[in-house]
Amino acid sequence: MENRIFGLLIVCVFLIGVDFYVWEAIKTTFNKLRTKRISNIQVAYWLIVIMTIAGVFLGIYFSINRGLRTFLFVWFFIHYFSKFFVVPFLLIDDIKRLATWIFSKRNKEIIITENSLQTLASNTIPRSEFLNKAGIIMAGLPFVGLNFGILSNNVYDYKIKRRKIFIDNLPPAFDGITIGQISDIHAGSFDNKIAVQGGVDLLNSEKCDVIFFTGDLVNDQTKEMSDYMNVFDKVKAPMGIYSIFGNHDYGDYKKWPSDTAKKQNLKDLVKVHERLGWNLLRNEHRHLNIGSESIALIGVENWSSSSRFPKKGRLDLASKGLEANEIQLLLSHDPSHWRAQVIKDYPNIDMMFAGHTHGMQFGLEFGDYQWSPAQYVYPEWSGLYQQAHQKLYINVGYGFLGYPGRIGILPEITIFELKRA
């Protein structure tokens, strides 16, 4: 506990140092204002700083409303994330000033005439003032953008993406069947039940033959689903709904009073899937049948190439007994599983369906072009990928986590049509 407090104090000292640095930029930018107005701005600035840092301590050490805690943490993130955009400009300015000072000490013989100095001043903004203003503008862009992502409420602006998937040797009876995919519901983040129901209605209106849910039903604990059971139990498909666990479903991100309580939470989540009418696959497979023809559906628990996330998936168990010539579809939450294990060791898997990345809830999409910081963490982070005959599709999520907004990367409902190649 003492180590934790000491660590937080070190972080606070660092952040206050950033605040002093940023204040210098603000003061320089507004240095033409009357002294009283500058003083008022300074008081307001430091009041916001104190309230922001105090809010995080309140959220960490006191039992407060979950919504308020989320607000405090998100405000803290936006506040300092934006300020960090100012720092590079101030560093450049300081390096420039240092270089100028050193140069002037060594080159006293260099004389700038009065006329040339006047000409320079009349045609350009002084360098330091320009950099300070540029830094503040750059900080304003993420500040405005991140707040817009929250206020626009587009975390509930569900978008349907359609894909035709061509598979070699697909049984004729399955040519043209439709699959719906949703992922990363994160029920503990929701605050608009009507909007969530609207997404479910949109999915059901597609009348898919089968629906896949690829993990992370909750954030931390099963009880987050209490208010949404009568929403997601409306998801229907004639060939069934099949689901798997994601990394958040195990309760690893909550401090439990005992191992027994944590294990009971997972048992309760299994029952939630049952009550929803979803077929939860835990390192096992089922067959989807149409007449005398079938394809194999494999579902594994979370498996990640990163040590930060669980490796509970057992493809060896889940695929045991399958024939090599069967069409095999895999549900696995973390897309890193595809490159690390599926492609390398399981060539008979035709396609994997994943989620997990959320597209970091931030990025750009223009037609087939897409960009997100997620691509610097995950080589495959959104959409369809293929290597040889094997395919991977990553859904960027139905819900959201942490930051209660989305910018450019909207919540997704994916509709696939399987076709014979």
C-alpha positions as CSV (number, residue, x, y, z in Angstrom):
1,M,0.0,0.0,0.0
2,E,2.8,2.4,0.9
3,N,4.6,1.6,-2.3
4,R,1.5,2.3,-4.3
5,I,1.0,5.7,-2.6
6,F,4.7,6.6,-3.1
7,G,4.4,5.6,-6.8
8,L,1.3,7.8,-7.2
9,L,3.1,10.8,-5.5
10,I,6.0,10.4,-8.0
11,V,3.5,10.4,-10.9
12,C,1.9,13.5,-9.4
13,V,5.2,15.4,-9.1
14,F,5.9,14.5,-12.8
15,L,2.5,15.7,-13.9
16,I,2.7,19.0,-11.9
17,G,6.1,19.5,-13.6
18,V,4.3,19.1,-17.0
19,D,1.7,21.6,-15.8
20,F,4.3,24.2,-14.9
21,Y,5.8,23.7,-18.3
22,V,2.5,24.1,-20.1
23,W,1.6,27.2,-18.0
24,E,4.7,28.9,-19.4
25,A,3.3,28.3,-22.9
26,I,-0.1,29.8,-21.9
27,K,1.5,32.7,-20.2
28,T,3.7,33.5,-23.2
29,T,0.7,33.2,-25.6
30,F,-1.4,35.6,-23.5
31,N,1.4,37.9,-22.4
32,K,-0.3,40.9,-24.0
33,L,-3.3,40.7,-21.7
34,R,-3.6,42.9,-18.7
35,T,-1.9,41.6,-15.5
36,K,-5.2,41.0,-13.7
37,R,-6.6,38.9,-16.5
38,I,-3.4,36.8,-16.6
39,S,-3.8,36.3,-12.8
40,N,-7.4,35.1,-13.3
41,I,-6.4,32.7,-16.0
42,Q,-3.6,31.4,-13.7
43,V,-6.0,30.8,-10.8
44,A,-8.4,29.0,-13.1
45,Y,-5.6,26.9,-14.6
46,W,-4.2,25.7,-11.3
47,L,-7.7,25.1,-9.9
48,I,-8.5,22.7,-12.7
49,V,-5.1,21.0,-12.2
50,I,-5.7,20.4,-8.5
51,M,-9.3,19.2,-9.1
52,T,-8.1,16.8,-11.8
53,I,-5.4,15.2,-9.7
54,A,-7.6,15.1,-6.6
55,G,-10.4,13.5,-8.6
56,V,-8.1,10.6,-9.6
57,F,-7.1,10.0,-5.9
58,L,-10.8,10.1,-5.0
59,G,-11.5,7.5,-7.6
60,I,-8.7,5.2,-6.5
61,Y,-9.0,5.3,-2.7
62,F,-12.7,5.9,-2.1
63,S,-15.8,3.9,-2.9
64,I,-17.8,6.2,-5.3
65,N,-20.4,5.8,-8.0
66,R,-19.0,3.8,-11.0
67,G,-20.1,6.5,-13.4
68,L,-18.4,9.3,-11.5
69,R,-15.2,7.2,-11.2
70,T,-15.2,6.7,-15.0
71,F,-15.8,10.4,-15.6
72,L,-12.9,11.3,-13.3
73,F,-10.5,8.9,-14.9
74,V,-11.5,9.8,-18.4
75,W,-11.2,13.6,-17.7
76,F,-7.7,12.9,-16.2
77,F,-6.7,11.1,-19.4
78,I,-8.0,13.7,-21.7
79,H,-6.5,16.5,-19.6
80,Y,-2.9,15.2,-19.6
81,F,-3.0,13.4,-23.0
82,S,-3.7,16.8,-24.6
83,K,-1.0,18.6,-22.6
84,F,1.6,16.2,-23.7
85,F,1.2,17.6,-27.2
86,V,2.5,20.9,-26.0
87,V,5.7,19.6,-24.5
88,P,7.6,18.8,-27.8
89,F,7.1,22.4,-29.0
90,L,8.3,23.8,-25.7
91,L,11.4,21.5,-25.8
92,I,12.2,22.7,-29.3
93,D,11.9,26.3,-28.1
94,D,14.1,25.7,-25.1
95,I,16.7,23.9,-27.3
96,K,16.6,26.9,-29.7
97,R,17.1,29.4,-26.9
98,L,20.0,27.4,-25.5
99,A,21.6,27.2,-28.9
100,T,21.1,30.9,-29.4
101,W,22.7,31.7,-26.0
102,I,25.7,29.5,-26.8
103,F,26.0,30.9,-30.2
104,S,25.9,34.5,-29.0
105,K,28.6,33.8,-26.4
106,R,30.9,32.4,-29.0
107,N,30.1,34.9,-31.7
108,K,30.0,38.3,-30.1
109,E,31.5,39.7,-33.3
110,I,28.3,39.1,-35.2
111,I,26.3,42.3,-35.4
112,I,22.7,42.5,-36.5
113,T,21.9,45.9,-37.8
114,E,18.9,47.8,-36.5
115,N,17.3,47.9,-40.0
116,S,17.6,44.1,-40.4
117,L,16.1,43.5,-37.0
118,Q,13.1,45.8,-37.7
119,T,12.6,44.0,-41.0
120,L,12.6,40.6,-39.3
121,A,10.2,41.8,-36.6
122,S,7.7,43.2,-39.1
123,N,7.5,40.1,-41.3
124,T,7.5,37.2,-38.8
125,I,6.2,36.2,-35.5
126,P,9.0,35.8,-33.0
127,R,10.1,32.2,-33.0
128,S,9.3,31.4,-29.3
129,E,5.8,32.9,-29.6
130,F,5.1,30.9,-32.7
131,L,6.2,27.6,-31.1
132,N,4.1,28.3,-27.9
133,K,1.0,29.0,-30.0
134,A,1.6,26.0,-32.2
135,G,1.9,23.8,-29.1
136,I,-1.4,25.1,-27.6
137,I,-3.2,24.5,-30.9
138,M,-1.8,21.0,-31.2
139,A,-3.0,20.3,-27.6
140,G,-6.4,21.7,-28.4
141,L,-7.0,19.2,-31.3
142,P,-7.0,16.0,-29.2
143,F,-8.8,17.9,-26.3
144,V,-11.6,18.9,-28.6
145,G,-11.6,15.6,-30.5
146,L,-11.7,13.4,-27.5
147,N,-14.5,15.4,-25.9
148,F,-16.5,15.3,-29.2
149,G,-16.1,11.5,-29.2
150,I,-17.9,11.4,-25.9
151,L,-20.5,14.1,-26.4
152,S,-21.5,12.8,-29.9
153,N,-22.7,9.6,-28.2
154,N,-21.5,7.6,-31.2
155,V,-20.6,4.6,-29.0
156,Y,-24.1,3.6,-29.8
157,D,-24.0,4.5,-33.5
158,Y,-23.9,0.9,-34.7
159,K,-22.8,0.3,-38.2
160,I,-23.3,-2.9,-40.3
161,K,-20.4,-4.1,-42.3
162,R,-21.0,-6.7,-45.0
163,R,-18.5,-9.3,-46.3
164,K,-18.8,-12.1,-48.9
165,I,-16.4,-14.9,-47.8
166,F,-15.3,-17.3,-50.5
167,I,-14.3,-20.7,-49.2
168,D,-12.9,-23.6,-51.2
169,N,-14.9,-26.8,-51.0
170,L,-17.7,-25.2,-49.0
171,P,-20.6,-27.7,-49.0
172,P,-23.3,-26.7,-51.5
173,A,-26.0,-26.5,-48.8
174,F,-23.9,-23.7,-47.0
175,D,-23.5,-21.6,-50.2
176,G,-25.2,-18.3,-49.3
177,I,-25.8,-18.8,-45.6
178,T,-25.4,-15.6,-43.5
179,I,-23.4,-15.3,-40.3
180,G,-23.7,-12.3,-37.9
181,Q,-20.8,-11.4,-35.7
182,I,-20.7,-9.1,-32.6
183,S,-17.9,-8.8,-30.2
184,D,-16.7,-7.0,-27.0
185,I,-20.1,-6.1,-25.6
186,H,-18.5,-4.9,-22.3
187,A,-21.9,-4.5,-20.6
188,G,-20.4,-2.7,-17.6
189,S,-19.7,0.3,-19.8
190,F,-23.2,0.9,-21.0
191,D,-25.4,3.7,-19.8
192,N,-28.1,3.8,-22.5
193,K,-30.3,0.6,-22.5
194,I,-32.6,1.9,-25.3
195,A,-29.6,2.5,-27.6
196,V,-28.1,-0.9,-26.8
197,Q,-31.5,-2.5,-27.7
198,G,-31.5,-0.6,-30.9
199,G,-28.2,-2.4,-31.9
200,V,-29.8,-5.7,-31.1
201,D,-32.8,-4.9,-33.2
202,L,-30.5,-3.9,-36.1
203,L,-28.7,-7.3,-35.8
204,N,-32.0,-9.2,-35.7
205,S,-33.4,-7.3,-38.7
206,E,-30.6,-9.0,-40.8
207,K,-32.2,-12.4,-40.1
208,C,-28.9,-14.2,-40.0
209,D,-28.8,-18.0,-40.1
210,V,-26.2,-18.1,-37.3
211,I,-24.6,-15.6,-35.0
212,F,-21.2,-15.5,-33.4
213,F,-20.2,-13.6,-30.3
214,T,-16.4,-13.4,-29.9
215,G,-15.8,-12.6,-26.3
216,D,-15.7,-9.9,-23.6
217,L,-19.3,-9.9,-22.4
218,V,-18.4,-7.9,-19.3
219,N,-15.6,-5.6,-18.1
220,D,-14.9,-7.1,-14.6
221,Q,-17.7,-9.1,-13.2
222,T,-20.8,-11.1,-14.2
223,K,-23.3,-8.8,-12.4
224,E,-22.7,-6.1,-15.0
225,M,-25.1,-8.1,-17.2
226,S,-28.0,-7.8,-14.8
227,D,-29.7,-4.9,-16.6
228,Y,-29.0,-6.2,-20.1
229,M,-30.2,-9.8,-19.9
230,N,-33.5,-8.9,-21.3
231,V,-31.8,-7.1,-24.2
232,F,-29.3,-9.7,-25.4
233,D,-31.7,-12.6,-24.9
234,K,-33.5,-11.1,-27.8
235,V,-30.7,-12.0,-30.2
236,K,-32.0,-14.8,-32.4
237,A,-30.8,-17.0,-35.2
238,P,-32.3,-20.3,-36.5
239,M,-29.0,-22.2,-36.4
240,G,-28.1,-20.8,-33.0
241,I,-25.9,-18.2,-31.3
242,Y,-22.3,-19.4,-30.5
243,S,-20.1,-17.6,-28.0
244,I,-16.7,-17.7,-26.4
245,F,-14.8,-16.0,-23.5
246,G,-12.5,-13.0,-23.9
247,N,-9.8,-11.8,-21.6
248,H,-12.1,-9.6,-19.5
249,D,-14.6,-12.4,-18.8
250,Y,-12.3,-14.1,-16.3
251,G,-12.5,-11.4,-13.7
252,D,-8.8,-10.8,-13.8
253,Y,-9.1,-7.0,-13.6
254,K,-11.0,-6.9,-10.3
255,K,-9.7,-7.5,-6.8
256,W,-11.7,-10.3,-5.3
257,P,-12.1,-11.1,-1.6
258,S,-11.0,-14.7,-2.4
259,D,-10.2,-17.2,-5.2
260,T,-13.6,-18.8,-4.4
261,A,-15.4,-15.6,-5.2
262,K,-13.6,-15.2,-8.5
263,K,-14.3,-18.8,-9.5
264,Q,-18.0,-18.4,-8.6
265,N,-18.1,-15.2,-10.7
266,L,-16.9,-17.2,-13.8
267,K,-19.5,-20.0,-13.0
268,D,-22.2,-17.3,-12.9
269,L,-21.0,-16.0,-16.3
270,V,-21.3,-19.5,-17.8
271,K,-24.9,-19.5,-16.5
272,V,-25.5,-16.1,-18.1
273,H,-24.6,-17.5,-21.5
274,E,-27.0,-20.4,-20.9
275,R,-29.8,-18.1,-19.8
276,L,-29.2,-16.0,-23.0
277,G,-29.6,-19.1,-25.0
278,W,-26.0,-18.9,-26.3
279,N,-23.9,-21.9,-27.0
280,L,-20.7,-21.2,-25.1
281,L,-17.7,-23.0,-26.6
282,R,-14.8,-23.6,-24.2
283,N,-12.1,-25.4,-26.1
284,E,-14.6,-27.5,-28.0
285,H,-16.3,-27.8,-31.3
286,R,-19.7,-28.3,-32.7
287,H,-21.1,-29.0,-36.2
288,L,-23.5,-26.8,-38.0
289,N,-25.8,-29.0,-40.1
290,I,-27.9,-28.4,-43.1
291,G,-29.5,-31.7,-44.3
292,S,-26.7,-34.2,-44.7
293,E,-23.9,-31.6,-45.0
294,S,-22.0,-29.9,-42.2
295,I,-19.2,-27.6,-41.3
296,A,-17.2,-27.5,-38.1
297,L,-17.3,-24.6,-35.6
298,I,-14.5,-24.4,-33.1
299,G,-14.5,-22.2,-30.1
300,V,-11.5,-21.6,-27.7
301,E,-11.0,-19.7,-24.6
302,N,-8.8,-16.6,-24.6
303,W,-5.4,-17.2,-26.2
304,S,-3.0,-14.3,-26.7
305,S,0.6,-14.1,-27.9
306,S,1.1,-11.3,-25.3
307,S,2.0,-12.2,-21.7
308,R,-0.4,-9.6,-20.5
309,F,-3.5,-11.7,-21.5
310,P,-4.6,-15.2,-20.6
311,K,-3.5,-18.3,-22.6
312,K,-6.4,-20.5,-21.8
313,G,-7.2,-21.5,-25.3
314,R,-6.5,-25.2,-26.3
315,L,-6.9,-25.6,-30.0
316,D,-5.5,-29.2,-29.7
317,L,-8.5,-30.1,-27.5
318,A,-11.0,-28.0,-29.4
319,S,-10.1,-29.5,-32.8
320,K,-9.7,-33.1,-31.6
321,G,-11.6,-35.6,-33.8
322,L,-12.1,-33.3,-36.7
323,E,-11.5,-34.5,-40.2
324,A,-8.8,-32.7,-42.3
325,N,-11.2,-32.1,-45.2
326,E,-13.9,-30.5,-43.1
327,I,-14.6,-26.8,-43.4
328,Q,-13.5,-25.4,-40.1
329,L,-14.4,-22.0,-38.6
330,L,-12.7,-20.8,-35.4
331,L,-14.0,-18.4,-32.8
332,S,-11.0,-16.9,-30.8
333,H,-11.1,-13.6,-29.1
334,D,-7.6,-12.2,-29.6
335,P,-6.4,-11.8,-33.2
336,S,-2.8,-12.4,-32.2
337,H,-3.8,-16.1,-31.9
338,W,-4.1,-16.3,-35.7
339,R,-0.5,-15.5,-36.6
340,A,1.1,-17.0,-33.6
341,Q,-0.6,-20.4,-33.6
342,V,-3.4,-20.9,-36.1
343,I,-1.5,-20.3,-39.4
344,K,1.6,-22.1,-38.1
345,D,0.1,-25.2,-36.6
346,Y,-3.5,-25.5,-37.8
347,P,-3.7,-25.2,-41.7
348,N,-7.1,-26.9,-41.7
349,I,-8.8,-23.9,-40.1
350,D,-10.3,-22.0,-43.0
351,M,-11.3,-18.8,-41.1
352,M,-11.0,-17.3,-37.7
353,F,-13.4,-14.7,-36.2
354,A,-11.9,-12.4,-33.5
355,G,-12.4,-9.1,-31.7
356,H,-10.4,-7.6,-28.8
357,T,-8.7,-4.6,-30.4
358,H,-11.8,-2.2,-30.5
359,G,-9.7,-0.4,-33.2
360,M,-8.6,1.5,-30.0
361,Q,-11.9,3.3,-30.5
362,F,-10.0,5.9,-32.5
363,G,-8.9,6.1,-36.1
364,L,-10.0,6.7,-39.7
365,E,-12.0,4.7,-42.2
366,F,-12.4,5.8,-45.8
367,G,-13.7,3.0,-48.0
368,D,-11.0,0.3,-47.9
369,Y,-8.5,2.6,-46.2
370,Q,-8.3,2.4,-42.4
371,W,-5.8,3.7,-39.9
372,S,-5.7,3.4,-36.1
373,P,-2.9,3.4,-33.4
374,A,-4.1,-0.2,-32.9
375,Q,-2.0,-1.2,-36.0
376,Y,1.2,-0.4,-34.1
377,V,0.2,-3.0,-31.5
378,Y,-1.6,-5.6,-33.6
379,P,-0.5,-6.5,-37.1
380,E,-4.1,-7.5,-37.7
381,W,-6.5,-5.1,-35.9
382,S,-9.7,-4.6,-38.0
383,G,-11.4,-6.2,-41.0
384,L,-10.5,-9.1,-43.2
385,Y,-7.0,-10.6,-43.6
386,Q,-5.8,-13.6,-45.6
387,Q,-2.7,-15.7,-45.8
388,A,-2.8,-18.5,-48.4
389,H,-6.2,-20.0,-48.0
390,Q,-6.7,-19.0,-44.4
391,K,-8.7,-16.0,-43.4
392,L,-9.1,-13.8,-40.3
393,Y,-11.9,-11.3,-39.6
394,I,-11.6,-8.8,-36.6
395,N,-14.7,-7.0,-35.4
396,V,-13.9,-3.7,-33.7
397,G,-16.6,-4.2,-31.0
398,Y,-20.2,-3.7,-30.1
399,G,-19.4,-1.9,-26.8
400,F,-16.6,0.2,-25.5
401,L,-14.1,0.2,-22.6
402,G,-12.5,2.9,-20.5
403,Y,-12.9,5.9,-22.8
404,P,-16.7,6.4,-23.3
405,G,-16.4,7.5,-26.9
406,R,-15.4,6.5,-30.4
407,I,-13.7,8.7,-33.0
408,G,-13.8,7.4,-36.5
409,I,-14.0,3.7,-35.5
410,L,-17.7,3.1,-34.8
411,P,-19.3,0.1,-33.1
412,E,-19.7,-2.8,-35.5
413,I,-22.2,-5.5,-36.5
414,T,-20.7,-7.7,-39.2
415,I,-22.8,-9.7,-41.7
416,F,-21.0,-12.4,-43.6
417,E,-22.3,-14.4,-46.6
418,L,-20.5,-17.6,-47.2
419,K,-19.9,-18.5,-50.9
420,R,-18.3,-21.5,-52.7
421,A,-15.0,-20.4,-54.2
